[in-house]
Amino acid sequence: MRGIEDTTKSLDSNVSLKNKEAAAAEAQQLVDWFAQVQGYYEAKGDAADAVGFSRKTHALASELRRALASEDYDAASDTLGLLVRSCKTCHEVYKNK
């Protein structure tokens, strides 16, 4: 998860700087990682809330990637904020488990 946090921080900076290539690569990385997180919690079997959080965050990462592809940096920034809040919500429930 540390890689996700570091990538998210870098992505925030790259969105602010309108660095399309770097931001797009980081957004794709998040899409891939959240697909893995979702698979992990689905396989775990006793974490329905985490599956929901990871699905939501995966969808947000995909939305962020689309915003960056169209160079809509305001939408990308807004979506990134929603993604970060989704991560924090899940961590409040699952981080210490």
Summary of the structure (lengths in Angstrom):
residues: 97
radius of gyration: 13.1
end to end distance: 13.9
largest distance: 40.6
contacts: 276
relative contact order: 0.16
helix: 87%
strand: 0%
